[in-house]
Amino acid sequence: MPSMKFTSAGKYKYGRNKFFLGVSSLLRRSVGVKLRRHGIIISSSGGGKGACLLSQNLFRWKHNALTIDPKGELSELTAVYRQKKFKQNSYVIDPFKEAKKLPDEFRVSYNPLSDIDINAPNIVEDINVISDGLIMRHEPRHAMWDNHAHNIISGVIALVKCDAPPELQTLSEVRKVIRTSDLQHMAKTHMQDDTRCGGTIQTAAKSILCAKGDEYISNAEENTRWLDSDPMVTTHGTASFSLSDLKEKKTSVYLVLPPNYLKQHGRFLRVFVRCAIDQMSRRTKDGKEKGRECLFLLDEMPACGTIDEISTSYGLLRSRGLHLISVLQNYGQFLSLYGKDGTANFFSGADFQSYFGVDDIDTLEYLSNLIGTRESAGLFGVDKEFVGRRLMTPQEIRKHIAVREKDDVARRMIVIARGDDVLSLRPKPYFKDRRFKKYG
């Protein structure tokens, strides 16, 4: 069967303000794409996504950056570098001290409630961003239970922001109020008549006092259980910075949340991501739609659960300066969260899709179909028998982008660029890049 003819990498020469992808197979020239919308990285564990793409772009991207860094390796490698090289403030949220090599002065706390102004005209929306982040939504059939828990959490957030002293305006205090045995009494005596914060407190009272109120309260308790963790209490007890800094100032922010804690504390990741997207979606203080450019490296994206803004508002996010790079281990992870239509729209609208070190059969099948079939019989029709056959089978793709036994990372990656160009590149890990290997 004739070999696959890849698009020339010369069309995608790397330059300033582009996303670095790797190097060309023959001449080893740097290859990159201009970020107009968003990007997708799919690589199995051990494929080298951190060394080859995430760290490389944090070393190179001169604008602001927001990074989900499960292992703490990216913050160890690049937080100090970015502060010195790009004159930015680097903030690392690391509740479990996973980034062992990171100087302590870079560790910060983040209180989501600190960005809420109860007198703002959009107070209801601001509260909903946080409460929606706290509700881990996976199953549409559970929407009623999730919605009532959302109402209760929103109302308690409003109550805490309105009545608690400044030092207690935290998620820990929200958790404390939700767990109190007096919550139903509070709803009866004054919450149901409290019109502050756009009626958010009244709405909470209705959910608390309805026939299934006990069950809805229980769901709210379950969704805030992670707030009992001492490291988390410390992390969100005060505010060292505001996520609005990503829009207004030279800033790099890292969230370090180890993989073994993602299931237990995925709601904090979700709250953080929701708040970050919300802040970048706003206008600047002087009324401009677009503030500073920000690269958002969202590793372990599925741990966030379903976030509608990711699949539906990426065009708006681009216009506001946020470039989202979603990192997955396989195609099915996105499909299970956003469904067939949402996944098709998101993937087709990406500036690039990068695949390497993948052995998941569904992902390989999807990529094989995406690459397409042979449509021409070639010169003099010599390849007539291959017309209609796949240009690359799933097995051929797996072999092409595999991590060999003695290799640190995959030897090849396949990139689908906008316009259906298909590139075969060599990943370039930072530890084989003479400019950056000294930081490892």
N, C-alpha and C positions, 0 to 999 in steps of 0.2 A: 504493500500500500504506500502511495506517495507520502512523504513527510509533510508535517504541518509547516506552513509558511507564516511566520510571525511578522507583525508590523515592525518596521525599522524603529529602533529606539532613538534614532536621530531626530525624530519628530518631537521628542519630549526631553530636550536638553534641560538639565537642572539649572536653575538660576535663583536670584533673590525672590523672596516671597512665594516660592513654590514648595510643595511637599516632596521631600526626598523619598524615592522609592528603592533605589539600588543602582547598579551599574550595568552597562550593556555587556552582553556575553563575550564579544570579541575584543573591542577596544577598551573596555573597562571605563567608559565615560559615564559620568553621573547623570542619572535620569530622574526627572521630577514632573509633577503636574501642577498647574495653577489651580488653586482652590476657589471655585466659583460657588459651589454648594457644599457637599459633604463627601466623606470618603468612608470606605469599608475595608477592614482588615479581617481576614479569616485565616487563622493558623492554630493548629492543635498545640497542646502543651508541649514545650520543648522545641517548637518550630523556629524560635528566635525572633518573635515579634518585638520583644522589648529591646534586644540588642541591635536589631537591624533597622527597625522603623521608629519606634517610640523614642528611644534615647537619641538616635541620629537626628531626629527632627527637633528635639528639645535643645540639642547642641547648636542647631542651625537657625531655628525660627527666632527672629529678633523681636517679634511682637509679643503680646501677652500670651500666657499659656495656663490652662487649667487641666490638671492631670489626675486621673484616678490611678493610683499606684499601689496595687495590692501587696506586693512584696517589699516595698520601700526602696527598691533598687534604683528607680529613676530619680527619686529625690536625693539619694546618696550621691548619684553620679552628677546631677545637673543643677540642683538647687543653688549651691554656692557659685557654680560656674555662671548661671544665668544672672545672678545678682551682680557679679563682678563684670561680666562681659557686656551685658545689655543694660546695666544700671537700673535694674528692677528690684523691687522688694519681693523676696521669696518667702512664702509662708507654707509651712508643712503641718498639716493636721495629722497627728500620729498617736492615736489614743493608747495603743499597745506597745509603743516604743519599738516598732519593727525595724525602722531605719537606724541600725546600730551605729553607723559611721557618721551620722548627721550631727553637726554641732548643735548643742541645745538651744542656742539663740535663734534658730530657725523654727523651732517648734512653737505652735500657736494654738489657741482655742477659738472656737467659732460658735456663737449663739445665734441661731436662726431668728429668734424673737427680737433681737436687737435692731433689725432692719425694719420692724413694723412701727408705723406711726398711727396711733389710734384716731388721729384727727385728719388723716389723709382721705380724700374722696374715694379712693379705691381700697379702703380698709378691708372690705369683705373679700376682695380678690387676693389681697396680700395674705390674709389669714388662710384662705383656701389653698394657696400654694403649699404652705407648711402642712396643713392637715391632710391634703391629698398625698403629700410625700410620705406621711406616716402610715397611710393605708396601703398595704401591699396588695395590689389588685392582680389576680391571675385568672380568675374564672368569672365571666360575665353573668353566670347564673347566680352568683353570690352578690350581685350588685346591690340589692336591697339592704342586706346586712352591712355591706361596706359603706353605703351611703348614710345610713343612720349612725354608724360609728364615726364617720366623717363629720356629721352634724354635731355630735357630742364633743369631739375633740376641738372643732372650730369654736364652739361656744365657750369651752373651758379656756382655750387660748385667749379669747377676747376678755374673759373674766380676769385672767391673770394679768394681762396687759393693762386693764383698766384699774384694778384694785390692789395688786401686789406691789410692795416697795420695789424700786429698781433692781436691787440685788437678787430678788426672788422672781424676776420676770424671765424664767427659764423653762425649758422643756421638763426639767425635773419637777418643778412646781406644778406644771400641767399634769404630769403623771400622778403626783400626790393628790391633787384635787379629784381626779378621775377615780382613784382608788378609795376615796373617803366613803365611809358608810352613810354620810350625811348628804350625798349627792342628790338623791331623790327629794330629800327635805329642802335642800337649797333650790331645786327646780320649782317646787311648790310654793315656797315662801317669797322668792324674789326674782328668780331667773325668768319665769314665764311672763313677767311684766317689765323686764329690762330691755329697752329698745336701743341700747348703745351698740356701736359697731354694726350698723345696718340691720339690726334684728338677729344677728348671729346667735346671741345668747338665748333669745326667745325660741329660735328654731331648735337649739340644743335641748331646751326644756321639753319641747313637744316630743322629741325622740326618747328622752328619759322617762317621761310620764305615760307614754303609750302602752298598749297591752303587752308588747314584747320588749318593753324598756329594759328589763333586767338582762335580756340576751344581748341587746345592743350595747349596753354598758360593758358587758363581758367582752364583747368584740373590741370595744375601744381599749379596754384594759390589755387585751392580748396584743394589740397593735402598738402599745406603748411599753410593753414588758421589758424591752431591751434597755429602757432608760434607767433600770435599776442597777446596771453595771457601773461600778465605781470609776473605771477609766472613762466611760462615756459621760458620767456626771461632771468629771473634771474638764473634759473636752468641750462640752457645750455650756459650761457654767458661766463663762465670761466671753467677751468678744475682743479679740486682738486686732481684728480687721473687719471690713465689710466686703461682701462679694461684689458690691457696686464698684469697688476699686478696679476690678477687671475691665470695667467700662470707661473709667475716668483716669486711672493712673497706670504707671508702668509696674506691672504686677505679674507674678507667677504664683500659682496656688497648687499644692499637692494634697490629695487625701490618701492616706495610707491605711488600708483596711485589709488585714491578712485574709487569704482565701478560706482558712478554717473558721473565720468569724463572719464570713459574708452571709451565711444563712441566718445566723442569729442577729446580726446587726445590719442586714441589708436595708432596713428602713432608714437608718442614718444615711447610708449611701444614697438612697432614693430622695430623702429630704434635701440633701446637699445638691444633688443634680437638679432637682426641681427648682430650688432657690437660685442656683447659678444660671439656669436657662431663663428664669423669670427676670433676673437682674440684667442680663444681656439683651433681653427683649425690650427693655424700657428705653426711653429717650435719655439723653445725657442731661445734666443739670441745666445746660444752656439751650435745651430743646432740640438738639440734633438727634436724628434717628441712629446714626452710626457714630460710635465712639472709637475706642482703640480696637484694632483687630485682635481676636483671641482664638487660639487653637485649643480645642477641647478634645483631649485624648481620653476617650471613655472606655477603658479596659474593663473586662468583666461586665459588659453592658447588660446581659440578661439578669444579673443579680438585682437590677433596679426594678424588675417587673415591668409592667406596661406603663409607659409615659407617653400620652397622646401627642405631646409637642414634638417628640422625636420623629414620629412617622407622618405628622400632618403639617408641621410648621417650619420645616427646614428651609423653605424659601424665605420666610420672614427672618429666621435666624441669620441667614447669610446677609440680608440687607442691613442687619444690625451689627454685623462684624464678627459673628460667631461661626467658626468652622468646625463642625462636629466630625470627629473620626471615631466610628464605632468599631470596637474590637470584639470579635466573636471566635468561638472555637469551631463552630459549624453553622451551616445555613439554617438548619432546623431550629436553632435557638431563637432566631428572629421570627421565623414562621410561626412558632408556637405562641409568641407574644402578640404579634400584630396581624396574623391571618394572611391569607393568600393575596388579597388585594393590597393591603398595607405594605406587605413585603415586596410585591412586584413594583409598586410605585417608588418605594424607598431605594431599592437596588437599581432600578432603571434610571433614577435621577442622580446617581452618584457620579462624582468626578472620576473616581477610580474604585475598582474592587481588586484587592490584592489577595492572592491565595498562595500559601506555601506551608509545607509540613503538614498537609491535611490527608487523613486516611479515612474520613467518614464517607461512607458510600453515597449517602443522599447529597452531600455537598459536591462530591466528584461527579455525580450524575447531573446535578444542576449546572455545574460549570461546563461539562461536556455538551449539554444542550445549548448553553449560552454561546459557546464557541461556534456551534453550528455544523452544517453539513457541506460536503463538497458539491458545488453547483456547476462546475465546468469540467469538461473532459480533457482540458489541456490542449497543447499543440498537437494537431493532427488526430485528436481524439484518442490518444494513447491511454488515457486514464478513464475511458468511458465506463468501465466496469465499477469504478469507485464513486460515480456520481450518485448523490443521495446518501452516501455513507457519512458517518461522523468524521469531522476533521481530526478529533482526538477522542478516543474512548476513555471512560473513567479509569481503566487500568493504566492507560498510557499517561494520563494526567498524574495519577498517583506516583508513578515511577519518576516522572519528570520533576515533581516538586517535593520528593521525599527527603527526609533527613537520613543520611547514610549512617552506618554504625559508628564510624570513626569521626564523624563531622559534628561540630558544635551547633551548626544551624543548617537549614535546608540549603541545598546547592543552587536551586532555581526557585523563582516565583513566577507565577502567571498573573499578569495584570490586565484587567479589562478596563480600558479608558473610554471616556465619552466618545461617541461616534463609532463604537463597536470595534475599536482597535484592540488587538490582542498582542501583548508583549511578553517575551520571555526574558527575565532579568536575573542577574546574580545578586542575591542579598549581600549587603556589606555591613557586617557588625561593627560597632564602634571600636571594639578591641583589635580590629584589623585596619583601622583608619588612623594614619599617623598623626592626625591633628587631635584626636580625642582619646586614644588608647591610654594615655598617661593619667586620665582621670578615673580609670577603672581600679 
